[in-house]
Amino acid sequence: MIYDYLWWAGAACIILAIILSGTGISGDRMRANFYVEQAADPEGKDRKNRWKWSFIFMIIGLLSLTVSMILE
């Protein structure tokens, strides 16, 4: 019962991590986004912040999925 909720929460966190990191798009689009973003924010603060949150969501998602599989 609780493992179902943990599984869905883990899956949602991993999907959020993929969206925030931008890895769900093609390489050409990722490169274009990188250069446009670099022109708007030369110091890369927004990118670092997004990658930080992406990493946090990925860790939470993986932990949640692991606990879900252990409880099942």
All heavy atoms as TSV, in Angstrom:
chain	resi	resn	atom	element	x	y	z
A	1	MET	N	N	0.823	-1.188	0.000
A	1	MET	CA	C	0.000	0.000	0.000
A	1	MET	C	C	0.870	1.256	0.000
A	1	MET	O	O	0.776	2.052	-0.905
A	1	MET	CB	C	-0.923	-0.045	1.221
A	1	MET	CG	C	-1.844	1.109	1.282
A	1	MET	SD	S	-3.210	0.882	0.178
A	1	MET	CE	C	-4.498	1.504	1.124
A	2	ILE	N	N	1.719	1.414	1.027
A	2	ILE	CA	C	2.565	2.607	1.091
A	2	ILE	C	C	3.616	2.577	-0.001
A	2	ILE	O	O	4.050	3.612	-0.500
A	2	ILE	CB	C	3.199	2.766	2.495
A	2	ILE	CG1	C	3.929	4.105	2.640
A	2	ILE	CG2	C	4.177	1.662	2.770
A	2	ILE	CD1	C	3.025	5.241	2.931
A	3	TYR	N	N	4.029	1.366	-0.410
A	3	TYR	CA	C	5.044	1.274	-1.449
A	3	TYR	C	C	4.532	1.779	-2.785
A	3	TYR	O	O	5.312	2.227	-3.609
A	3	TYR	CB	C	5.611	-0.148	-1.550
A	3	TYR	CG	C	4.579	-1.244	-1.678
A	3	TYR	CD1	C	4.040	-1.565	-2.917
A	3	TYR	CD2	C	4.172	-1.961	-0.568
A	3	TYR	CE1	C	3.103	-2.560	-3.027
A	3	TYR	CE2	C	3.244	-2.962	-0.678
A	3	TYR	CZ	C	2.704	-3.263	-1.920
A	3	TYR	OH	O	1.768	-4.252	-2.036
A	4	ASP	N	N	3.214	1.700	-3.011
A	4	ASP	CA	C	2.666	2.279	-4.245
A	4	ASP	C	C	2.850	3.792	-4.264
A	4	ASP	O	O	3.236	4.366	-5.284
A	4	ASP	CB	C	1.174	1.957	-4.378
A	4	ASP	CG	C	0.926	0.509	-4.738
A	4	ASP	OD1	O	1.809	-0.109	-5.365
A	4	ASP	OD2	O	-0.152	-0.004	-4.370
A	5	TYR	N	N	2.587	4.432	-3.138
A	5	TYR	CA	C	2.764	5.882	-3.051
A	5	TYR	C	C	4.236	6.272	-3.193
A	5	TYR	O	O	4.571	7.256	-3.843
A	5	TYR	CB	C	2.198	6.424	-1.741
A	5	TYR	CG	C	0.705	6.282	-1.640
A	5	TYR	CD1	C	0.129	5.479	-0.664
A	5	TYR	CD2	C	-0.137	6.946	-2.528
A	5	TYR	CE1	C	-1.244	5.339	-0.573
A	5	TYR	CE2	C	-1.509	6.815	-2.447
A	5	TYR	CZ	C	-2.054	5.999	-1.464
A	5	TYR	OH	O	-3.407	5.876	-1.388
A	6	LEU	N	N	5.100	5.471	-2.572
A	6	LEU	CA	C	6.532	5.741	-2.695
A	6	LEU	C	C	6.999	5.582	-4.141
A	6	LEU	O	O	7.823	6.351	-4.626
A	6	LEU	CB	C	7.339	4.817	-1.776
A	6	LEU	CG	C	7.320	5.156	-0.302
A	6	LEU	CD1	C	7.991	4.054	0.494
A	6	LEU	CD2	C	8.001	6.480	-0.054
A	7	TRP	N	N	6.456	4.557	-4.821
A	7	TRP	CA	C	6.839	4.333	-6.213
A	7	TRP	C	C	6.414	5.515	-7.083
A	7	TRP	O	O	7.188	6.010	-7.897
A	7	TRP	CB	C	6.224	3.033	-6.738
A	7	TRP	CG	C	6.788	2.645	-8.061
A	7	TRP	CD1	C	7.868	1.870	-8.277
A	7	TRP	CD2	C	6.305	3.047	-9.350
A	7	TRP	NE1	N	8.087	1.765	-9.628
A	7	TRP	CE2	C	7.152	2.471	-10.306
A	7	TRP	CE3	C	5.236	3.838	-9.777
A	7	TRP	CZ2	C	6.967	2.654	-11.673
A	7	TRP	CZ3	C	5.056	4.020	-11.139
A	7	TRP	CH2	C	5.915	3.426	-12.064
A	8	TRP	N	N	5.182	5.968	-6.928
A	8	TRP	CA	C	4.690	7.104	-7.725
A	8	TRP	C	C	5.441	8.387	-7.393
A	8	TRP	O	O	5.738	9.185	-8.281
A	8	TRP	CB	C	3.189	7.297	-7.518
A	8	TRP	CG	C	2.388	6.305	-8.306
A	8	TRP	CD1	C	1.711	5.241	-7.809
A	8	TRP	CD2	C	2.220	6.264	-9.720
A	8	TRP	NE1	N	1.127	4.538	-8.834
A	8	TRP	CE2	C	1.420	5.153	-10.014
A	8	TRP	CE3	C	2.666	7.062	-10.770
A	8	TRP	CZ2	C	1.051	4.809	-11.312
A	8	TRP	CZ3	C	2.304	6.729	-12.062
A	8	TRP	CH2	C	1.509	5.618	-12.333
A	9	ALA	N	N	5.748	8.598	-6.122
A	9	ALA	CA	C	6.510	9.790	-5.729
A	9	ALA	C	C	7.915	9.734	-6.323
A	9	ALA	O	O	8.441	10.746	-6.802
A	9	ALA	CB	C	6.577	9.906	-4.214
A	10	GLY	N	N	8.534	8.557	-6.301
A	10	GLY	CA	C	9.862	8.399	-6.885
A	10	GLY	C	C	9.855	8.635	-8.381
A	10	GLY	O	O	10.748	9.296	-8.921
A	11	ALA	N	N	8.856	8.095	-9.056
A	11	ALA	CA	C	8.750	8.299	-10.499
A	11	ALA	C	C	8.540	9.777	-10.832
A	11	ALA	O	O	9.139	10.302	-11.774
A	11	ALA	CB	C	7.610	7.458	-11.065
A	12	ALA	N	N	7.717	10.457	-10.043
A	12	ALA	CA	C	7.472	11.883	-10.273
A	12	ALA	C	C	8.748	12.699	-10.055
A	12	ALA	O	O	9.042	13.623	-10.824
A	12	ALA	CB	C	6.358	12.379	-9.349
A	13	CYS	N	N	9.514	12.355	-9.030
A	13	CYS	CA	C	10.762	13.078	-8.767
A	13	CYS	C	C	11.766	12.865	-9.892
A	13	CYS	O	O	12.469	13.800	-10.290
A	13	CYS	CB	C	11.364	12.636	-7.436
A	13	CYS	SG	S	10.511	13.301	-6.004
A	14	ILE	N	N	11.847	11.657	-10.426
A	14	ILE	CA	C	12.777	11.398	-11.520
A	14	ILE	C	C	12.346	12.135	-12.777
A	14	ILE	O	O	13.172	12.696	-13.502
A	14	ILE	CB	C	12.914	9.883	-11.750
A	14	ILE	CG1	C	13.679	9.279	-10.582
A	14	ILE	CG2	C	13.622	9.586	-13.072
A	14	ILE	CD1	C	13.816	7.787	-10.617
A	15	ILE	N	N	11.054	12.189	-13.042
A	15	ILE	CA	C	10.561	12.945	-14.202
A	15	ILE	C	C	10.872	14.430	-14.035
A	15	ILE	O	O	11.288	15.098	-14.988
A	15	ILE	CB	C	9.056	12.689	-14.408
A	15	ILE	CG1	C	8.851	11.255	-14.901
A	15	ILE	CG2	C	8.448	13.690	-15.382
A	15	ILE	CD1	C	7.415	10.807	-14.939
A	16	LEU	N	N	10.696	14.960	-12.831
A	16	LEU	CA	C	11.045	16.366	-12.572
A	16	LEU	C	C	12.539	16.606	-12.775
A	16	LEU	O	O	12.946	17.638	-13.328
A	16	LEU	CB	C	10.653	16.763	-11.152
A	16	LEU	CG	C	9.210	17.174	-10.942
A	16	LEU	CD1	C	8.933	17.350	-9.459
A	16	LEU	CD2	C	8.894	18.435	-11.693
A	17	ALA	N	N	13.357	15.660	-12.354
A	17	ALA	CA	C	14.807	15.790	-12.534
A	17	ALA	C	C	15.166	15.808	-14.019
A	17	ALA	O	O	16.021	16.591	-14.449
A	17	ALA	CB	C	15.532	14.649	-11.828
A	18	ILE	N	N	14.515	14.970	-14.812
A	18	ILE	CA	C	14.777	14.943	-16.253
A	18	ILE	C	C	14.357	16.255	-16.898
A	18	ILE	O	O	15.075	16.809	-17.738
A	18	ILE	CB	C	14.061	13.746	-16.901
A	18	ILE	CG1	C	14.738	12.448	-16.459
A	18	ILE	CG2	C	14.039	13.858	-18.413
A	18	ILE	CD1	C	13.991	11.203	-16.857
A	19	ILE	N	N	13.221	16.781	-16.483
A	19	ILE	CA	C	12.744	18.049	-17.054
A	19	ILE	C	C	13.680	19.193	-16.675
A	19	ILE	O	O	14.043	20.023	-17.515
A	19	ILE	CB	C	11.299	18.330	-16.590
A	19	ILE	CG1	C	10.333	17.345	-17.254
A	19	ILE	CG2	C	10.894	19.765	-16.903
A	19	ILE	CD1	C	8.931	17.387	-16.702
A	20	LEU	N	N	14.080	19.252	-15.408
A	20	LEU	CA	C	14.943	20.347	-14.959
A	20	LEU	C	C	16.331	20.299	-15.585
A	20	LEU	O	O	16.923	21.331	-15.894
A	20	LEU	CB	C	15.074	20.331	-13.438
A	20	LEU	CG	C	13.885	20.850	-12.662
A	20	LEU	CD1	C	14.109	20.649	-11.174
A	20	LEU	CD2	C	13.647	22.310	-12.962
A	21	SER	N	N	16.870	19.102	-15.772
A	21	SER	CA	C	18.221	19.006	-16.335
A	21	SER	C	C	18.217	19.206	-17.840
A	21	SER	O	O	19.248	19.541	-18.419
A	21	SER	CB	C	18.841	17.654	-15.984
A	21	SER	OG	O	18.150	16.616	-16.644
A	22	GLY	N	N	17.091	18.971	-18.485
A	22	GLY	CA	C	17.011	19.142	-19.927
A	22	GLY	C	C	17.520	17.948	-20.705
A	22	GLY	O	O	17.780	18.057	-21.904
A	23	THR	N	N	17.666	16.800	-20.073
A	23	THR	CA	C	18.193	15.631	-20.761
A	23	THR	C	C	17.146	14.899	-21.581
A	23	THR	O	O	17.484	13.952	-22.291
A	23	THR	CB	C	18.816	14.637	-19.761
A	23	THR	OG1	O	17.837	14.297	-18.789
A	23	THR	CG2	C	20.029	15.230	-19.095
A	24	GLY	N	N	15.920	15.319	-21.519
A	24	GLY	CA	C	14.864	14.673	-22.285
A	24	GLY	C	C	14.726	15.204	-23.703
A	24	GLY	O	O	13.794	14.828	-24.406
A	25	ILE	N	N	15.660	16.046	-24.139
A	25	ILE	CA	C	15.574	16.612	-25.479
A	25	ILE	C	C	16.785	16.164	-26.298
A	25	ILE	O	O	17.723	15.578	-25.774
A	25	ILE	CB	C	15.497	18.153	-25.434
A	25	ILE	CG1	C	16.691	18.737	-24.699
A	25	ILE	CG2	C	14.210	18.606	-24.778
A	25	ILE	CD1	C	16.742	20.244	-24.700
A	26	SER	N	N	16.761	16.457	-27.577
A	26	SER	CA	C	17.854	16.030	-28.445
A	26	SER	C	C	19.105	16.882	-28.204
A	26	SER	O	O	19.051	17.947	-27.600
A	26	SER	CB	C	17.431	16.146	-29.906
A	26	SER	OG	O	17.297	17.496	-30.274
A	27	GLY	N	N	20.224	16.395	-28.691
A	27	GLY	CA	C	21.497	17.077	-28.488
A	27	GLY	C	C	21.558	18.436	-29.147
A	27	GLY	O	O	22.125	19.387	-28.586
A	28	ASP	N	N	20.992	18.557	-30.346
A	28	ASP	CA	C	20.998	19.851	-31.033
A	28	ASP	C	C	20.229	20.901	-30.248
A	28	ASP	O	O	20.662	22.036	-30.096
A	28	ASP	CB	C	20.389	19.723	-32.430
A	28	ASP	CG	C	21.247	18.895	-33.358
A	28	ASP	OD1	O	22.451	18.740	-33.064
A	28	ASP	OD2	O	20.722	18.412	-34.370
A	29	ARG	N	N	19.089	20.496	-29.742
A	29	ARG	CA	C	18.259	21.424	-28.968
A	29	ARG	C	C	18.934	21.781	-27.646
A	29	ARG	O	O	18.888	22.913	-27.188
A	29	ARG	CB	C	16.895	20.805	-28.712
A	29	ARG	CG	C	15.870	21.802	-28.272
A	29	ARG	CD	C	14.524	21.176	-28.346
A	29	ARG	NE	N	14.163	20.938	-29.728
A	29	ARG	CZ	C	13.121	21.499	-30.325
A	29	ARG	NH1	N	12.354	22.300	-29.652
A	29	ARG	NH2	N	12.843	21.256	-31.578
A	30	MET	N	N	19.599	20.784	-27.024
A	30	MET	CA	C	20.299	21.039	-25.771
A	30	MET	C	C	21.447	22.026	-25.995
A	30	MET	O	O	21.663	22.933	-25.189
A	30	MET	CB	C	20.842	19.733	-25.187
A	30	MET	CG	C	21.450	19.888	-23.818
A	30	MET	SD	S	22.083	18.354	-23.182
A	30	MET	CE	C	20.649	17.763	-22.335
A	31	ARG	N	N	22.177	21.870	-27.080
A	31	ARG	CA	C	23.278	22.775	-27.380
A	31	ARG	C	C	22.754	24.187	-27.638
A	31	ARG	O	O	23.320	25.173	-27.158
A	31	ARG	CB	C	24.069	22.264	-28.582
A	31	ARG	CG	C	25.287	23.102	-28.890
A	31	ARG	CD	C	26.108	22.521	-30.021
A	31	ARG	NE	N	25.318	22.383	-31.244
A	31	ARG	CZ	C	25.122	21.224	-31.874
A	31	ARG	NH1	N	25.625	20.115	-31.398
A	31	ARG	NH2	N	24.413	21.193	-32.978
A	32	ALA	N	N	21.661	24.294	-28.381
A	32	ALA	CA	C	21.077	25.614	-28.656
A	32	ALA	C	C	20.612	26.281	-27.366
A	32	ALA	O	O	20.854	27.475	-27.156
A	32	ALA	CB	C	19.914	25.477	-29.631
A	33	ASN	N	N	19.959	25.514	-26.508
A	33	ASN	CA	C	19.506	26.074	-25.229
A	33	ASN	C	C	20.683	26.529	-24.383
A	33	ASN	O	O	20.619	27.561	-23.716
A	33	ASN	CB	C	18.688	25.047	-24.456
A	33	ASN	CG	C	17.333	24.816	-25.062
A	33	ASN	OD1	O	16.844	25.608	-25.852
A	33	ASN	ND2	N	16.720	23.703	-24.696
A	34	PHE	N	N	21.782	25.767	-24.403
A	34	PHE	CA	C	22.961	26.114	-23.623
A	34	PHE	C	C	23.529	27.456	-24.072
A	34	PHE	O	O	23.825	28.319	-23.253
A	34	PHE	CB	C	24.020	25.021	-23.758
A	34	PHE	CG	C	25.315	25.357	-23.081
A	34	PHE	CD1	C	25.438	25.243	-21.712
A	34	PHE	CD2	C	26.397	25.785	-23.815
A	34	PHE	CE1	C	26.625	25.550	-21.080
A	34	PHE	CE2	C	27.596	26.092	-23.201
A	34	PHE	CZ	C	27.716	25.984	-21.825
A	35	TYR	N	N	23.655	27.665	-25.386
A	35	TYR	CA	C	24.255	28.906	-25.868
A	35	TYR	C	C	23.333	30.103	-25.688
A	35	TYR	O	O	23.789	31.209	-25.381
A	35	TYR	CB	C	24.702	28.763	-27.322
A	35	TYR	CG	C	25.963	27.951	-27.425
A	35	TYR	CD1	C	25.962	26.711	-28.010
A	35	TYR	CD2	C	27.152	28.417	-26.882
A	35	TYR	CE1	C	27.115	25.948	-28.075
A	35	TYR	CE2	C	28.300	27.672	-26.930
A	35	TYR	CZ	C	28.283	26.437	-27.542
A	35	TYR	OH	O	29.430	25.694	-27.585
A	36	VAL	N	N	22.051	29.919	-25.851
A	36	VAL	CA	C	21.111	31.017	-25.609
A	36	VAL	C	C	21.098	31.371	-24.125
A	36	VAL	O	O	21.104	32.541	-23.750
A	36	VAL	CB	C	19.695	30.634	-26.094
A	36	VAL	CG1	C	18.662	31.623	-25.603
A	36	VAL	CG2	C	19.671	30.540	-27.601
A	37	GLU	N	N	21.135	30.337	-23.295
A	37	GLU	CA	C	21.141	30.560	-21.854
A	37	GLU	C	C	22.440	31.231	-21.401
A	37	GLU	O	O	22.443	32.077	-20.523
A	37	GLU	CB	C	20.993	29.198	-21.178
A	37	GLU	CG	C	20.872	29.211	-19.710
A	37	GLU	CD	C	20.676	27.797	-19.207
A	37	GLU	OE1	O	21.671	27.062	-19.149
A	37	GLU	OE2	O	19.544	27.439	-18.919
A	38	GLN	N	N	23.547	30.858	-22.020
A	38	GLN	CA	C	24.842	31.429	-21.669
A	38	GLN	C	C	24.896	32.915	-22.023
A	38	GLN	O	O	25.498	33.710	-21.305
A	38	GLN	CB	C	25.956	30.673	-22.388
A	38	GLN	CG	C	27.340	31.043	-21.931
A	38	GLN	CD	C	28.387	30.182	-22.618
A	38	GLN	OE1	O	28.083	29.437	-23.536
A	38	GLN	NE2	N	29.603	30.296	-22.167
A	39	ALA	N	N	24.253	33.296	-23.115
A	39	ALA	CA	C	24.237	34.703	-23.502
A	39	ALA	C	C	23.400	35.526	-22.522
A	39	ALA	O	O	23.736	36.669	-22.217
A	39	ALA	CB	C	23.684	34.851	-24.911
A	40	ALA	N	N	22.323	34.941	-22.018
A	40	ALA	CA	C	21.446	35.665	-21.100
A	40	ALA	C	C	22.007	35.700	-19.674
A	40	ALA	O	O	21.773	36.645	-18.942
A	40	ALA	CB	C	20.066	35.022	-21.085
A	41	ASP	N	N	22.742	34.650	-19.306
A	41	ASP	CA	C	23.280	34.545	-17.946
A	41	ASP	C	C	24.729	34.059	-18.027
A	41	ASP	O	O	25.007	32.875	-17.882
A	41	ASP	CB	C	22.434	33.566	-17.122
A	41	ASP	CG	C	22.871	33.466	-15.680
A	41	ASP	OD1	O	23.479	34.428	-15.169
A	41	ASP	OD2	O	22.598	32.428	-15.060
A	42	PRO	N	N	25.676	34.963	-18.273
A	42	PRO	CA	C	27.066	34.535	-18.494
A	42	PRO	C	C	27.701	33.818	-17.302
A	42	PRO	O	O	28.599	33.007	-17.470
A	42	PRO	CB	C	27.816	35.832	-18.789
A	42	PRO	CG	C	26.829	36.916	-18.841
A	42	PRO	CD	C	25.515	36.400	-18.378
A	43	GLU	N	N	27.261	34.096	-16.095
A	43	GLU	CA	C	27.852	33.459	-14.920
A	43	GLU	C	C	27.292	32.052	-14.680
A	43	GLU	O	O	27.862	31.278	-13.933
A	43	GLU	CB	C	27.625	34.327	-13.690
A	43	GLU	CG	C	28.331	35.667	-13.792
A	43	GLU	CD	C	27.895	36.618	-12.701
A	43	GLU	OE1	O	27.035	36.234	-11.875
A	43	GLU	OE2	O	28.409	37.735	-12.672
A	44	GLY	N	N	26.171	31.728	-15.302
A	44	GLY	CA	C	25.601	30.394	-15.191
A	44	GLY	C	C	24.912	30.096	-13.876
A	44	GLY	O	O	24.788	28.941	-13.490
A	45	LYS	N	N	24.453	31.124	-13.175
A	45	LYS	CA	C	23.802	30.903	-11.879
A	45	LYS	C	C	22.501	30.113	-12.030
A	45	LYS	O	O	22.227	29.216	-11.237
A	45	LYS	CB	C	23.516	32.231	-11.195
A	45	LYS	CG	C	24.754	32.945	-10.723
A	45	LYS	CD	C	24.402	34.260	-10.068
A	45	LYS	CE	C	25.662	35.027	-9.701
A	45	LYS	NZ	N	25.342	36.334	-9.151
A	46	ASP	N	N	21.714	30.451	-13.056
A	46	ASP	CA	C	20.448	29.747	-13.256
A	46	ASP	C	C	20.688	28.279	-13.588
A	46	ASP	O	O	19.994	27.396	-13.088
A	46	ASP	CB	C	19.642	30.394	-14.381
A	46	ASP	CG	C	19.152	31.780	-14.014
A	46	ASP	OD1	O	19.020	32.054	-12.805
A	46	ASP	OD2	O	18.903	32.579	-14.928
A	47	ARG	N	N	21.668	27.999	-14.424
A	47	ARG	CA	C	21.973	26.632	-14.820
A	47	ARG	C	C	22.445	25.816	-13.615
A	47	ARG	O	O	22.025	24.681	-13.418
A	47	ARG	CB	C	23.033	26.609	-15.913
A	47	ARG	CG	C	23.314	25.246	-16.449
A	47	ARG	CD	C	24.350	25.221	-17.544
A	47	ARG	NE	N	24.365	26.396	-18.390
A	47	ARG	CZ	C	25.403	27.235	-18.468
A	47	ARG	NH1	N	26.485	27.037	-17.769
A	47	ARG	NH2	N	25.339	28.287	-19.266
A	48	LYS	N	N	23.309	26.406	-12.806
A	48	LYS	CA	C	23.809	25.696	-11.623
A	48	LYS	C	C	22.672	25.408	-10.648
A	48	LYS	O	O	22.603	24.324	-10.061
A	48	LYS	CB	C	24.887	26.517	-10.927
A	48	LYS	CG	C	26.183	26.565	-11.693
A	48	LYS	CD	C	27.199	27.447	-10.992
A	48	LYS	CE	C	28.444	27.610	-11.843
A	48	LYS	NZ	N	29.400	28.553	-11.237
A	49	ASN	N	N	21.779	26.363	-10.481
A	49	ASN	CA	C	20.642	26.178	-9.590
A	49	ASN	C	C	19.716	25.080	-10.104
A	49	ASN	O	O	19.249	24.241	-9.333
A	49	ASN	CB	C	19.879	27.498	-9.442
A	49	ASN	CG	C	18.898	27.455	-8.306
A	49	ASN	OD1	O	19.042	26.701	-7.369
A	49	ASN	ND2	N	17.875	28.293	-8.401
A	50	ARG	N	N	19.464	25.083	-11.405
A	50	ARG	CA	C	18.618	24.044	-12.003
A	50	ARG	C	C	19.246	22.661	-11.876
A	50	ARG	O	O	18.573	21.682	-11.579
A	50	ARG	CB	C	18.373	24.375	-13.474
A	50	ARG	CG	C	16.938	24.414	-13.824
A	50	ARG	CD	C	16.682	24.598	-15.282
A	50	ARG	NE	N	17.842	24.420	-16.107
A	50	ARG	CZ	C	18.383	25.366	-16.859
A	50	ARG	NH1	N	17.858	26.547	-16.911
A	50	ARG	NH2	N	19.440	25.128	-17.597
A	51	TRP	N	N	20.553	22.548	-12.114
A	51	TRP	CA	C	21.240	21.264	-11.992
A	51	TRP	C	C	21.258	20.788	-10.542
A	51	TRP	O	O	21.167	19.589	-10.278
A	51	TRP	CB	C	22.663	21.346	-12.542
A	51	TRP	CG	C	22.695	21.120	-14.012
A	51	TRP	CD1	C	22.708	22.068	-14.977
A	51	TRP	CD2	C	22.684	19.862	-14.685
A	51	TRP	NE1	N	22.722	21.477	-16.204
A	51	TRP	CE2	C	22.710	20.131	-16.057
A	51	TRP	CE3	C	22.666	18.548	-14.249
A	51	TRP	CZ2	C	22.703	19.114	-17.002
A	51	TRP	CZ3	C	22.661	17.548	-15.192
A	51	TRP	CH2	C	22.673	17.825	-16.546
A	52	LYS	N	N	21.386	21.730	-9.605
A	52	LYS	CA	C	21.359	21.363	-8.195
A	52	LYS	C	C	20.016	20.744	-7.835
A	52	LYS	O	O	19.957	19.673	-7.215
A	52	LYS	CB	C	21.640	22.582	-7.317
A	52	LYS	CG	C	21.600	22.283	-5.821
A	52	LYS	CD	C	21.777	23.531	-4.999
A	52	LYS	CE	C	20.449	24.232	-4.961
A	52	LYS	NZ	N	20.350	25.303	-3.998
A	53	TRP	N	N	18.924	21.379	-8.245
A	53	TRP	CA	C	17.602	20.859	-7.949
A	53	TRP	C	C	17.329	19.567	-8.706
A	53	TRP	O	O	16.657	18.665	-8.194
A	53	TRP	CB	C	16.527	21.903	-8.245
A	53	TRP	CG	C	16.446	22.899	-7.137
A	53	TRP	CD1	C	16.918	24.172	-7.131
A	53	TRP	CD2	C	15.912	22.667	-5.841
A	53	TRP	NE1	N	16.698	24.753	-5.914
A	53	TRP	CE2	C	16.076	23.861	-5.105
A	53	TRP	CE3	C	15.309	21.583	-5.225
A	53	TRP	CZ2	C	15.658	23.971	-3.784
A	53	TRP	CZ3	C	14.895	21.702	-3.923
A	53	TRP	CH2	C	15.069	22.887	-3.214
A	54	SER	N	N	17.855	19.468	-9.899
A	54	SER	CA	C	17.710	18.229	-10.649
A	54	SER	C	C	18.386	17.077	-9.918
A	54	SER	O	O	17.839	15.972	-9.814
A	54	SER	CB	C	18.305	18.398	-12.048
A	54	SER	OG	O	18.278	17.189	-12.746
A	55	PHE	N	N	19.579	17.314	-9.401
A	55	PHE	CA	C	20.304	16.289	-8.649
A	55	PHE	C	C	19.542	15.902	-7.384
A	55	PHE	O	O	19.430	14.715	-7.046
A	55	PHE	CB	C	21.705	16.804	-8.305
A	55	PHE	CG	C	22.546	15.816	-7.576
A	55	PHE	CD1	C	23.070	14.721	-8.233
A	55	PHE	CD2	C	22.813	15.978	-6.233
A	55	PHE	CE1	C	23.846	13.792	-7.554
A	55	PHE	CE2	C	23.584	15.069	-5.550
A	55	PHE	CZ	C	24.100	13.967	-6.217
A	56	ILE	N	N	18.998	16.885	-6.675
A	56	ILE	CA	C	18.241	16.612	-5.454
A	56	ILE	C	C	17.013	15.765	-5.759
A	56	ILE	O	O	16.738	14.773	-5.080
A	56	ILE	CB	C	17.848	17.938	-4.752
A	56	ILE	CG1	C	19.090	18.607	-4.174
A	56	ILE	CG2	C	16.799	17.698	-3.666
A	56	ILE	CD1	C	18.855	20.019	-3.682
A	57	PHE	N	N	16.275	16.128	-6.814
A	57	PHE	CA	C	15.094	15.344	-7.185
A	57	PHE	C	C	15.468	13.936	-7.614
A	57	PHE	O	O	14.751	12.971	-7.329
A	57	PHE	CB	C	14.306	16.030	-8.302
A	57	PHE	CG	C	13.401	17.129	-7.815
A	57	PHE	CD1	C	13.482	18.398	-8.348
A	57	PHE	CD2	C	12.464	16.893	-6.830
A	57	PHE	CE1	C	12.655	19.412	-7.905
A	57	PHE	CE2	C	11.624	17.897	-6.379
A	57	PHE	CZ	C	11.724	19.164	-6.921
A	58	MET	N	N	16.603	13.778	-8.300
A	58	MET	CA	C	17.027	12.445	-8.727
A	58	MET	C	C	17.369	11.575	-7.521
A	58	MET	O	O	16.988	10.405	-7.467
A	58	MET	CB	C	18.230	12.551	-9.669
A	58	MET	CG	C	18.671	11.228	-10.228
A	58	MET	SD	S	17.417	10.390	-11.203
A	58	MET	CE	C	17.470	11.335	-12.686
A	59	ILE	N	N	18.075	12.128	-6.551
A	59	ILE	CA	C	18.426	11.364	-5.356
A	59	ILE	C	C	17.166	10.977	-4.578
A	59	ILE	O	O	17.010	9.821	-4.155
A	59	ILE	CB	C	19.399	12.158	-4.461
A	59	ILE	CG1	C	20.727	12.369	-5.175
A	59	ILE	CG2	C	19.605	11.479	-3.115
A	59	ILE	CD1	C	21.465	11.090	-5.497
A	60	ILE	N	N	16.251	11.919	-4.400
A	60	ILE	CA	C	15.003	11.623	-3.687
A	60	ILE	C	C	14.211	10.551	-4.430
A	60	ILE	O	O	13.672	9.619	-3.827
A	60	ILE	CB	C	14.162	12.901	-3.499
A	60	ILE	CG1	C	14.841	13.839	-2.510
A	60	ILE	CG2	C	12.754	12.565	-3.023
A	60	ILE	CD1	C	14.203	15.203	-2.427
A	61	GLY	N	N	14.147	10.667	-5.754
A	61	GLY	CA	C	13.419	9.684	-6.548
A	61	GLY	C	C	14.031	8.305	-6.462
A	61	GLY	O	O	13.313	7.302	-6.295
A	62	LEU	N	N	15.350	8.214	-6.551
A	62	LEU	CA	C	16.003	6.908	-6.466
A	62	LEU	C	C	15.845	6.285	-5.082
A	62	LEU	O	O	15.607	5.074	-4.968
A	62	LEU	CB	C	17.482	7.039	-6.828
A	62	LEU	CG	C	17.770	7.315	-8.309
A	62	LEU	CD1	C	19.255	7.553	-8.508
A	62	LEU	CD2	C	17.278	6.175	-9.159
A	63	LEU	N	N	15.957	7.108	-4.045
A	63	LEU	CA	C	15.753	6.586	-2.686
A	63	LEU	C	C	14.318	6.101	-2.485
A	63	LEU	O	O	14.082	5.047	-1.892
A	63	LEU	CB	C	16.093	7.650	-1.649
A	63	LEU	CG	C	17.573	7.943	-1.463
A	63	LEU	CD1	C	17.755	9.127	-0.518
A	63	LEU	CD2	C	18.294	6.732	-0.931
A	64	SER	N	N	13.369	6.860	-2.998
A	64	SER	CA	C	11.975	6.503	-2.871
A	64	SER	C	C	11.673	5.193	-3.613
A	64	SER	O	O	10.978	4.318	-3.092
A	64	SER	CB	C	11.089	7.629	-3.395
A	64	SER	OG	O	9.746	7.296	-3.310
A	65	LEU	N	N	12.218	5.045	-4.821
A	65	LEU	CA	C	12.009	3.804	-5.573
A	65	LEU	C	C	12.693	2.627	-4.895
A	65	LEU	O	O	12.139	1.516	-4.883
A	65	LEU	CB	C	12.535	3.965	-6.998
A	65	LEU	CG	C	11.721	4.864	-7.919
A	65	LEU	CD1	C	12.417	5.024	-9.256
A	65	LEU	CD2	C	10.319	4.326	-8.105
A	66	THR	N	N	13.850	2.847	-4.320
A	66	THR	CA	C	14.553	1.772	-3.611
A	66	THR	C	C	13.768	1.309	-2.388
A	66	THR	O	O	13.594	0.094	-2.179
A	66	THR	CB	C	15.958	2.241	-3.200
A	66	THR	OG1	O	16.659	2.678	-4.357
A	66	THR	CG2	C	16.721	1.136	-2.510
A	67	VAL	N	N	13.276	2.242	-1.607
A	67	VAL	CA	C	12.489	1.885	-0.428
A	67	VAL	C	C	11.202	1.191	-0.853
A	67	VAL	O	O	10.770	0.209	-0.224
A	67	VAL	CB	C	12.182	3.135	0.432
A	67	VAL	CG1	C	11.186	2.845	1.516
A	67	VAL	CG2	C	13.465	3.682	1.017
A	68	SER	N	N	10.602	1.638	-1.939
A	68	SER	CA	C	9.387	1.000	-2.444
A	68	SER	C	C	9.651	-0.450	-2.828
A	68	SER	O	O	8.850	-1.327	-2.528
A	68	SER	CB	C	8.868	1.778	-3.644
A	68	SER	OG	O	7.827	1.094	-4.274
A	69	MET	N	N	10.770	-0.714	-3.473
A	69	MET	CA	C	11.080	-2.091	-3.874
A	69	MET	C	C	11.416	-2.953	-2.661
A	69	MET	O	O	11.094	-4.135	-2.638
A	69	MET	CB	C	12.229	-2.100	-4.881
A	69	MET	CG	C	11.814	-1.555	-6.221
A	69	MET	SD	S	12.920	-1.869	-7.578
A	69	MET	CE	C	14.457	-1.259	-7.031
A	70	ILE	N	N	12.041	-2.378	-1.649
A	70	ILE	CA	C	12.349	-3.140	-0.440
A	70	ILE	C	C	11.076	-3.508	0.315
A	70	ILE	O	O	10.924	-4.633	0.795
A	70	ILE	CB	C	13.326	-2.348	0.467
A	70	ILE	CG1	C	14.699	-2.289	-0.199
A	70	ILE	CG2	C	13.417	-2.952	1.848
A	70	ILE	CD1	C	15.672	-1.359	0.492
A	71	LEU	N	N	10.140	-2.561	0.398
A	71	LEU	CA	C	8.896	-2.819	1.130
A	71	LEU	C	C	7.967	-3.782	0.401
A	71	LEU	O	O	7.154	-4.457	1.029
A	71	LEU	CB	C	8.153	-1.504	1.384
A	71	LEU	CG	C	8.791	-0.568	2.401
A	71	LEU	CD1	C	7.976	0.720	2.490
A	71	LEU	CD2	C	8.895	-1.232	3.755
A	72	GLU	N	N	8.082	-3.837	-0.897
A	72	GLU	CA	C	7.184	-4.709	-1.657
A	72	GLU	C	C	7.673	-6.101	-1.490
A	72	GLU	O	O	7.272	-7.083	-1.311
A	72	GLU	CB	C	7.178	-4.328	-3.120
A	72	GLU	CG	C	6.085	-4.990	-3.869
A	72	GLU	CD	C	5.952	-4.460	-5.272
A	72	GLU	OE1	O	6.304	-3.296	-5.504
A	72	GLU	OE2	O	5.505	-5.201	-6.116
